[in-house]
């Protein structure tokens, strides 16, 4: 009887802990879930230093395989863990590195202007010893494009997913909202920097074409994990939309010589899909893939599709001996 009671307690305790965490510490529960997924996918958290600067990243595999290493750059106010859904669908032997952009999650926070210093990271982990493939989404797409323009010898190619930093022929819903706030001098919060669960729900609707329905506790957990960083996010956001950085990718397009893949959700409300045509006009040999029924958060909404497109692009480059072919 004592053994039965002990066994029962052992089984009940994890369930009780889960329920208690779900109700009272949902933010910690979400972090625990990411830890579990990284472990399941074989990703290991690592740190590297460049001077006094510390980068945090997760990686799996080793360089030198049949395909180039992948370096993944996340978007604004996200972290390396936003790539977990895509990594799940990448070949197990693919060398992949997901880094926290400067100031985000585990990477050193200095000034908002340092959000794009990826050259330091690449050299500090020796990724520049052989050509690698760079993937960036949104803000990370902007950074990836600018990096490709200034460090072509480091890259075998680059994938830009809904990148910011362009001059868009059509304004997105997000830009329209910002202009309305500017015109009316509203003091409301920036749509991508929520301060309440209601604003967080609005942000998710803005970023995703397919509605994401989350329990109230998980929404609160997501918010709890974001709010302590909101002041920094605001600094970064003002840096991104400032005169110096607003069109940094557009101004660098003429310098890009690497093979470029463009992936964009057709229903993007944050940075309009018309940006794909801008890239295709400036880079005639780029491969453009527009995904139906998908918004700005391509990695979240279409992870399998995104992973397959990236790996197909790498394979086609090998088969064609580096000769790019335009896709539509």
C-alpha positions in Angstrom: 0.0 0.0 0.0 2.9 2.4 0.8 4.5 1.7 -2.6 1.2 2.4 -4.3 0.8 5.7 -2.4 4.4 6.7 -3.2 3.9 5.8 -6.9 0.7 7.8 -6.9 2.5 10.9 -5.4 5.3 10.6 -8.0 2.7 10.6 -10.8 0.6 13.4 -9.3 3.5 15.8 -8.4 4.5 16.6 -12.1 0.8 17.1 -13.0 0.3 19.4 -10.0 3.5 21.3 -10.8 2.3 21.8 -14.4 -1.1 23.1 -13.4 0.3 25.4 -10.7 2.9 26.8 -13.1 0.2 27.2 -15.8 -2.0 29.2 -13.4 0.6 31.3 -11.5 3.9 31.3 -13.5 2.9 30.9 -17.2 6.0 32.8 -18.3 8.3 30.3 -16.6 6.3 27.5 -18.2 6.8 28.9 -21.7 10.6 29.1 -21.0 10.5 25.5 -19.8 8.7 24.5 -23.0 11.4 26.2 -25.2 14.1 24.4 -23.1 12.4 21.1 -23.8 12.0 21.7 -27.5 15.7 22.8 -27.9 16.7 19.6 -26.1 14.4 17.5 -28.2 15.7 19.0 -31.4 19.3 18.5 -30.3 20.0 22.3 -30.0 22.7 23.2 -27.4 22.9 26.7 -25.8 26.3 28.2 -26.2 28.0 31.6 -25.5 30.9 33.3 -27.2 32.7 36.6 -26.5 34.0 39.3 -28.8 35.9 41.7 -26.6 33.5 42.6 -23.7 30.5 41.6 -25.8 28.8 38.3 -25.1 26.6 36.5 -27.7 24.1 33.7 -26.8 23.2 31.2 -29.4 21.9 27.7 -29.9 23.4 25.3 -32.4 23.2 21.7 -33.8 25.6 19.7 -35.9 29.0 20.7 -37.2 30.1 22.7 -40.3 31.5 21.0 -43.4 28.5 18.9 -44.4 26.9 18.4 -47.8 25.2 21.8 -47.5 26.5 25.1 -46.1 25.9 26.0 -42.4 22.8 28.0 -41.7 22.9 31.1 -39.5 19.4 32.3 -38.6 18.6 35.9 -37.5 15.3 36.5 -35.7 13.0 39.5 -36.0 12.3 42.5 -33.8 11.6 41.7 -30.1 11.9 37.9 -30.7 14.8 35.5 -29.8 16.7 32.5 -31.2 13.8 30.3 -30.0 11.5 31.7 -32.7 13.3 29.4 -35.1 12.4 26.2 -33.3 9.4 25.4 -35.5 11.6 25.6 -38.6 14.6 23.7 -37.1 12.1 20.9 -36.4 11.7 20.4 -40.1 15.4 20.7 -41.1 17.5 17.6 -41.8 19.0 16.3 -38.6 22.5 16.5 -39.9 22.2 20.1 -41.1 24.5 22.5 -39.2 22.3 25.3 -37.9 23.1 28.3 -35.6 20.3 30.4 -34.1 21.7 33.6 -32.4 20.0 36.1 -30.1 20.4 39.5 -31.8 22.3 42.1 -29.7 20.3 43.1 -26.7 17.7 40.3 -27.1 17.4 37.4 -24.6 20.9 36.2 -23.7 23.1 38.5 -25.8 24.7 41.6 -24.3 22.6 44.8 -24.3 24.5 48.0 -25.0 22.9 50.6 -27.2 19.9 50.2 -29.6 22.2 51.0 -32.5 24.1 47.8 -31.9 21.3 45.5 -32.9 23.0 44.6 -36.2 26.7 43.9 -35.3 26.6 40.3 -36.6 30.1 40.4 -38.1 31.6 40.1 -34.6 29.5 37.0 -33.9 30.4 35.3 -37.2 34.1 35.7 -36.6 33.9 34.8 -32.9 32.5 31.3 -33.6 34.6 30.8 -36.8 31.6 30.7 -39.1 33.6 32.8 -41.6 36.1 30.0 -42.3 33.9 28.6 -45.1 30.9 30.1 -46.9 27.6 29.8 -45.0 24.0 30.5 -45.8 22.4 33.4 -43.9 18.7 33.5 -43.2 16.9 36.6 -41.6 13.3 37.5 -41.0 11.8 41.0 -40.6 14.4 43.1 -38.8 16.8 40.1 -39.1 16.1 40.1 -42.8 17.2 43.7 -43.0 20.4 42.8 -41.1 21.0 39.7 -43.3 20.7 41.7 -46.5 23.0 44.5 -45.3 25.5 41.8 -44.2 25.3 40.2 -47.6 26.1 43.5 -49.2 29.2 44.1 -47.1 30.6 40.5 -46.5 29.9 38.7 -49.8 33.0 36.4 -49.3 31.5 35.0 -46.1 28.3 33.7 -47.8 27.1 31.0 -50.1 23.7 32.7 -50.3 21.1 34.5 -48.3 17.4 34.0 -47.6 15.3 37.1 -46.8 12.0 36.4 -45.2 9.6 39.4 -45.2 12.6 41.8 -44.7 12.3 45.3 -43.4 14.5 48.2 -44.6 13.0 48.6 -48.1 11.0 51.4 -49.8 7.6 49.7 -50.2 5.3 50.6 -53.1 2.3 49.8 -50.9 2.0 50.6 -47.2 1.1 47.8 -44.8 -1.6 47.9 -42.2 1.1 48.4 -39.5 2.7 51.4 -41.3 -0.8 52.9 -41.8 -1.4 52.7 -38.0 1.9 54.3 -37.3 1.2 57.2 -39.6 -2.3 57.7 -38.0 -0.6 57.8 -34.6 1.9 60.3 -35.9 -0.7 62.5 -37.6 -3.0 62.6 -34.6 -0.1 62.7 -32.1 -1.6 59.8 -30.2 0.3 58.6 -27.2 -0.8 55.0 -27.6 1.6 52.0 -27.5 3.5 50.8 -30.6 1.5 47.9 -32.1 4.6 45.6 -31.9 5.3 46.5 -28.3 2.2 45.4 -26.3 1.7 46.3 -22.7 -1.6 44.5 -22.0 -3.0 41.1 -23.0 -5.5 42.9 -25.3 -2.6 44.6 -27.1 -0.8 41.3 -27.3 -3.8 39.7 -29.0 -3.9 42.6 -31.5 -0.2 42.1 -32.2 -0.7 38.4 -32.9 -3.6 39.3 -35.3 -1.4 41.8 -37.0 1.5 39.3 -37.5 -0.4 36.1 -38.3 -2.9 35.5 -41.1 -4.3 32.4 -39.3 -5.8 33.5 -36.0 -3.9 32.1 -33.0 -6.1 31.3 -30.0 -4.2 31.0 -26.8 -5.5 30.5 -23.2 -5.5 33.7 -21.1 -2.8 32.3 -18.9 -0.4 31.7 -21.9 -1.1 35.2 -23.2 -0.2 36.6 -19.8 2.9 34.4 -19.8 4.0 35.8 -23.2 3.4 39.3 -22.0 5.2 38.8 -18.7 8.3 37.6 -20.6 8.2 40.7 -22.9 7.3 43.6 -20.7 10.6 43.9 -18.8 12.3 44.5 -22.2 9.8 47.0 -23.5 12.0 50.1 -22.9 14.8 48.5 -24.9 12.4 47.4 -27.6 11.2 51.0 -28.0 14.8 52.2 -28.3 15.5 49.6 -31.0 12.3 50.4 -32.8 13.1 54.1 -32.9 16.5 53.2 -34.3 15.0 51.0 -37.0 12.5 53.6 -38.2 14.9 56.5 -37.9 16.4 58.2 -40.9 19.7 56.4 -40.7 18.3 52.8 -40.7 14.8 53.0 -42.2 15.9 52.1 -45.7 19.3 50.5 -45.0 18.5 47.3 -47.0 17.2 49.3 -50.0 20.4 51.4 -50.0 22.6 48.3 -49.9 20.8 46.2 -52.7 23.3 47.4 -55.4 26.1 45.8 -53.4 24.6 42.3 -53.0 26.3 39.7 -55.2 25.3 36.6 -53.3 22.5 34.3 -54.5 19.3 35.5 -52.9 16.1 33.7 -51.9 13.0 35.8 -51.0 10.2 34.2 -48.9 7.1 36.4 -48.2 3.7 35.8 -46.8 1.1 37.2 -49.2 -1.1 38.5 -46.4 1.8 40.3 -44.5 0.3 43.3 -42.6 3.6 44.4 -41.0 5.9 44.9 -44.1 3.9 44.7 -47.3 4.5 41.9 -49.8 5.1 44.5 -52.5 8.6 44.5 -51.2 9.2 41.2 -53.0 8.8 43.0 -56.3 11.3 45.7 -55.2 13.9 42.9 -54.4 13.2 41.2 -57.7 13.7 44.4 -59.7 17.0 45.2 -57.9 18.2 41.5 -57.9 16.9 40.0 -61.2 18.3 36.5 -60.4 16.8 36.2 -57.0 14.4 33.4 -56.2 11.0 34.7 -55.0 8.5 32.5 -53.2 5.2 34.0 -52.1 3.2 31.9 -49.6 -0.5 31.9 -49.8 -2.7 32.4 -46.7 0.3 33.5 -44.6 1.1 36.7 -42.8 4.3 38.2 -41.4 5.2 35.4 -39.1 6.2 32.9 -41.8 8.4 30.8 -39.4 5.4 30.4 -37.1 2.6 29.9 -39.6 4.5 27.9 -42.3 7.5 26.3 -40.6 7.6 23.1 -42.7 7.1 25.0 -46.0 9.8 27.5 -45.0 12.3 24.7 -44.1 11.6 22.9 -47.3 12.1 26.1 -49.4 15.4 26.9 -47.7 16.8 23.3 -48.2 15.5 23.2 -51.8 17.3 26.4 -52.5 20.5 25.1 -51.0 20.2 21.9 -53.1 19.4 23.7 -56.3 22.5 25.9 -55.9 24.6 22.8 -55.6 23.0 21.1 -58.6 23.2 24.2 -60.8 26.8 24.9 -59.8 26.0 28.2 -58.4 23.9 29.5 -61.3 20.8 31.2 -60.0 17.5 30.6 -61.6 14.5 32.9 -61.2 11.4 31.4 -59.6 7.9 32.8 -59.3 
